[in-house]
């Protein structure tokens, strides 16, 4: 009996823009979410850029939703930082932050256990 199977579908579709590299990844829960670097703000002229500030979400987070209040339309680093740090380039980075679909895993383990008992 084999518990782990190789997924036959491609895991990511790559999309590239000028200053944004993005991957759309299908997580174990079959949800898709943005991944990679996204530019939130760049100084008007590139030579004026003094520092890059990159926001990275935590587990079960999202590269934009983590930084966006429920009543806001845009992430706060995009709306607040440019006025305070005009020479900073502001970016956010997303990755597969899904820890595990533990409900599905528990269900499969329970079924396998029952098959072994019966």
N, C-alpha and C positions, 0 to 999 in steps of 0.2 A: 504494500500500500504506500502511495506517495502522498505526503502531506503538502509539499510545496511544488507548485507548478510554475513553469516559465510563462510569462505573459507574452502572447504573440503580437499584441498591438504595439506600435511605437509609443514610447513613453513621453516624447516631447515633440512639439512642432516649433520650429525656430522662426522667429520674426525679427528683422533688424531694421532700425531706423537710424537717423544720423547720430544722435547722442543717446540712443536707448537700445539696449539689447534685452529682449524679453523672451521667455519661454512660457508656454502654456503646458503645465504638467498635470497629468491625471493622477490623483493621489489614490491610496488604497481604498478610500471611501467613494471613489468614482467622481469626486468633485474636481472641477478644474479651477485653477487659480493662477494669477500672474506670478512669474518668477524672473529673477534677474535684476539688472539695474534699471531704474527709471529716473530721469532727470526731472526734478521738481522746480528748480530755479537755476538760472545761469546769469552772471553779470552781463550787462549789455554788450560789453566788448570782452572777448575771451582773454586778452592779455591782462585785464584787470583782476582776473581770478587769483586770489591769494591762498585760499584754502578750500578743500573739498570736505563737506560734512555729509556723512552717509548714515542714514537711519536704517537699522536692522531690527526687525520684529523678533519676538520670542516664539516659543512653541505654541502651536495652534493659532499663530498670528497671520497677518496679511500685510503686504508691503504698503498699502494705502489705508485700508480700514483701521489698522492699528493706530494710525496717527490722525484719524478723522473723528471728530465728535459727532454724536448722533444727530445733532441739529445743524451741522456744518456740511457744506457741499465739497470742500477741499481739505486736504490734510493741513494741520496747523504749521508744520515746517515750511510749507509752500506759501502760506499767507502771512506768517509772522516774522520769519527769519530774514527775508530780503530787506525789510526796512531797518532791521537792527544790525545786520551784517551784509552790507551791499556788495562787498567783494568776495563773498563766499558762494561757491556752487553747492547747491543742496540736492542730494540724491537719496533715493531709498532703494533698498535691496530686498527682494523677496526670494523665498526658497520653500521647498516642501516641508511645512512645519507640522504636518499631520503625524502625531506620535504613533498611533495605531488605531485601527477600527476594532477596538476590543470587544464590542458586542458581537460582531460577526465572528471573531476569533473564538470567543467563548461558546457560541452556538455550534461551531464546527467541532470544537474539542468535546463538547457534550455529546454530539451525535456519534463521534468516533468512539467515545467511551461506552455509550449505550450499545453500539454494534459489537464491541468487545465482550460485553457482559451477556448479551442475548444470544 
